[in-house]
Amino acid sequence: MTTNAKPGAADSAGHRKIQIADFRPLNKNTLRGFFSAMLPSGLVFHDLMLHERDDARWVGFPAREWTDKSGVKQYVRFIEFRDRETANRFRDEILTALDEHLKEAES
């Protein structure tokens, strides 16, 4: 991950922050770009995907593509959350960090 941030880097209020790096824009269907995210624990996710449609935004994880017997593309998830509430909280925190990263990149 190309960042000077240290795992567990703190914001001005002393809270540990998610660090975003390597945003690569790409507009295709709902896809708006790829990026990496380092969690305060030091865990790094590469090639996360930012998606948007209408007023909805979400984060996609890398997945393995395969073709079923009828020739239809399918995807196997590598990562999933135990429940919707946890997934939504993660999404919101990642999107907040991504918005801050993109705002800083513009200035």
C-alpha positions as CSV (number, residue, x, y, z in Angstrom):
1,M,0.0,0.0,0.0
2,T,1.5,3.3,-1.0
3,T,0.9,5.4,2.0
4,N,3.0,7.0,4.8
5,A,0.2,6.3,7.3
6,K,1.1,3.9,10.1
7,P,-1.3,1.2,11.2
8,G,-3.6,2.7,13.8
9,A,-2.9,6.3,12.7
10,A,-5.0,8.7,14.7
11,D,-7.0,11.7,13.6
12,S,-7.0,15.0,15.3
13,A,-9.5,13.8,17.9
14,G,-7.2,10.8,18.8
15,H,-9.4,8.2,17.1
16,R,-7.8,5.5,15.0
17,K,-8.6,6.0,11.3
18,I,-9.0,3.9,8.2
19,Q,-6.3,4.9,5.7
20,I,-7.2,5.0,1.9
21,A,-4.6,4.8,-0.9
22,D,-4.2,4.2,-4.6
23,F,-7.6,5.3,-5.8
24,R,-7.9,4.5,-9.5
25,P,-11.1,5.9,-11.1
26,L,-13.0,3.7,-13.6
27,N,-16.5,4.4,-14.8
28,K,-18.2,1.2,-15.9
29,N,-21.8,0.5,-15.1
30,T,-22.0,1.1,-11.3
31,L,-18.2,0.9,-10.8
32,R,-16.5,4.3,-10.0
33,G,-13.0,3.1,-9.1
34,F,-10.7,0.8,-7.2
35,F,-8.7,1.6,-4.0
36,S,-6.8,0.1,-1.1
37,A,-7.8,0.5,2.6
38,M,-5.7,-0.1,5.7
39,L,-7.7,-0.7,8.8
40,P,-6.5,0.5,12.2
41,S,-5.5,-3.1,13.0
42,G,-3.0,-3.0,10.1
43,L,-5.1,-5.3,7.9
44,V,-4.9,-4.0,4.3
45,F,-7.6,-4.7,1.6
46,H,-6.4,-4.1,-2.0
47,D,-8.7,-3.6,-5.0
48,L,-11.8,-2.6,-3.1
49,M,-14.4,-1.3,-5.6
50,L,-16.5,1.9,-5.2
51,H,-19.9,1.5,-6.7
52,E,-22.7,4.1,-7.2
53,R,-26.2,3.9,-8.5
54,D,-28.7,6.7,-8.1
55,D,-28.3,7.8,-4.4
56,A,-26.7,4.5,-3.3
57,R,-23.0,3.9,-2.8
58,W,-21.3,0.7,-1.7
59,V,-18.0,-1.0,-1.5
60,G,-17.3,-4.3,-3.3
61,F,-14.6,-6.8,-2.3
62,P,-12.5,-8.7,-4.8
63,A,-14.0,-12.1,-5.7
64,R,-13.1,-15.1,-7.9
65,E,-15.1,-15.4,-11.1
66,W,-16.3,-18.7,-12.4
67,T,-18.8,-19.9,-15.0
68,D,-21.6,-22.3,-14.1
69,K,-22.8,-25.2,-16.2
70,S,-25.2,-23.0,-18.1
71,G,-22.4,-20.5,-19.0
72,V,-23.4,-17.8,-16.6
73,K,-20.7,-15.9,-14.8
74,Q,-20.8,-16.3,-11.0
75,Y,-18.6,-14.9,-8.2
76,V,-17.2,-16.6,-5.1
77,R,-16.8,-14.2,-2.2
78,F,-13.6,-14.3,-0.1
79,I,-14.9,-12.0,2.6
80,E,-18.4,-11.6,4.1
81,F,-19.8,-10.1,7.3
82,R,-21.7,-12.0,9.9
83,D,-24.7,-9.7,9.6
84,R,-26.1,-6.7,7.7
85,E,-25.5,-4.3,10.6
86,T,-21.8,-5.0,10.6
87,A,-21.6,-4.8,6.8
88,N,-23.3,-1.4,6.8
89,R,-21.1,-0.1,9.6
90,F,-18.0,-1.1,7.7
91,R,-19.3,0.4,4.4
92,D,-20.1,3.7,6.1
93,E,-16.6,3.9,7.7
94,I,-14.8,3.0,4.5
95,L,-16.9,5.5,2.5
96,T,-16.2,8.3,5.0
97,A,-12.5,7.6,4.9
98,L,-12.6,7.4,1.0
99,D,-14.5,10.7,0.8
100,E,-11.9,12.4,3.1
101,H,-9.1,10.9,1.0
102,L,-10.6,12.1,-2.3
103,K,-11.3,15.6,-0.8
104,E,-7.6,15.9,0.3
105,A,-6.4,14.7,-3.1
106,E,-8.4,17.5,-4.8
107,S,-6.7,20.2,-2.7
